[in-house]
Amino acid sequence: MAKVAILVPQEEMCALAAPLVPEFNNISLMCLDYVNYNDTHLAVARAQEVEAQGCELIIARGVQSRMIKYNTSVPVVEIQITTQELGMVILDIKKELDCECPTVGLILFDNMVGDTSHFSELFGVDWRVYFVRNSEELSDTVDQAKGDGCMAVIGGNIVCERARELELPNRFLPTSSESLRNALATASRVCYAIDQEKQNLTEMDTMLNNTFSGIMQVDSEGIIQRMNSTGYALLQKAPGEVLGHKAVQVIQMHF
């Protein structure tokens, strides 16, 4: 099974995720760690650590998932807020505002939510979405949302903290078992693909190393990706002289 690390920015997410992991047979859990949302650099450092230990997939959320993607070569599955979770928050804050069609702003990273383009019609709100590129933009975006007429905002810890300073009604972006289960289901499918690829590579290695014929594997552009020991012997070349080169050129140089 593929080795998976789960890195989340809230302690309660660990408690929610722990009982869900055993439901997915393709996941071999390396770690389930809480890294505070303010310590993105620690999340990146932990991701790099598990990568060095052989981690094959990471599950993370928000800015942490984005930075892990930029700083490691491990595939990342992002935890997204579900439509149901977000919809319940909108209805709750709409009830507090006691307004027929309040202006509500959502402030977050674009990797945290799916399509919300029809939320105005669905929930009877003047819906505004503000995507940020980094955590430093969050507080200023709350100010912008208030300036744009938003009567309330929805977001993470930084958004809610700034909204409270401005005495602006706010709600924290929820993470329930539903969003975690969705992320784990996606991760399980990716893990299955990883396992299949490893099995195919093992079968290929067995075939390559148990034949008296010279065999090479090339990609769609004719670049040599693999070759068995018999092939190297026939061409009288070392792997470094063959792998990554065009097959036609290698063969022409030999003959």
C-alpha positions, 0 to 999 in steps of 0.5 A: 500500500502507498505510504500517506502522511496527513498534515492538518492545521487544526487539532480537531481535524486529527480527531476526525480523521483518525477513525476514518483512515481504516475505512480505506484499504489502499492507504498505509498511514505514515503519520497524522500530524497537527501543524498550527495554521500559523506555522506553515514553514513547519508543515513544509519541513514536516512534509520534506521529512516524510518525503525523505522517509518514503512518503508517496502521498500527502493530504493537507489543507489550505495554504499548507497544502499549497506550500507543500506542493511548491516545496516537495515532489510528493503528490498532494490531495487537498482537503476541500470544504463541501457544498453542504458544509459551506451552505450550512454556515451561510444559512446560520450567518444569514439567520444572525444578520436577519436580512432578506438578502445580506451581502456575505463574503467568503475569503480563502485560498482557491484550492479550498472550495469548489464552484460557488457561482450559484450560491446567491440564488441557492441561499438568497444572499449577495455572494462575494468570493475573495481568493487570496494567494498567501496568508499575508493577504487575508487581513487586508482582504477582510478590510476590502470585503467590509469596504465592499459592503459585506455584512459578514465574512466566512474564512479561517482563523486569520479572517475571523480574528480580523473580522472581530477586530472590525466588529464584523460578523463572521463564521469559521470555515468548517471541516467535518468528517464529510470533507475529510472522508472525501479527501481520503477517498481521493487519496485512496484512488491515487494510492491504488494507481500508485500501487498499480504502477509499482506492480507494473514496474516490478513485472517489467523488471522481472521480464527485463532481468530474466531474458537473454534478449536485449530489451529497452523501454522507450517513451512516446518520443523515443527516449530510452527509459529502461534497459536490461543488462543484456541490452547494455552488454550488447551495446557495450554501454553503461546506463549513463550512456543510454538512459535519457538518450534517443534510441535511434541515436544510441543504436546508430552510434553502436553500428 
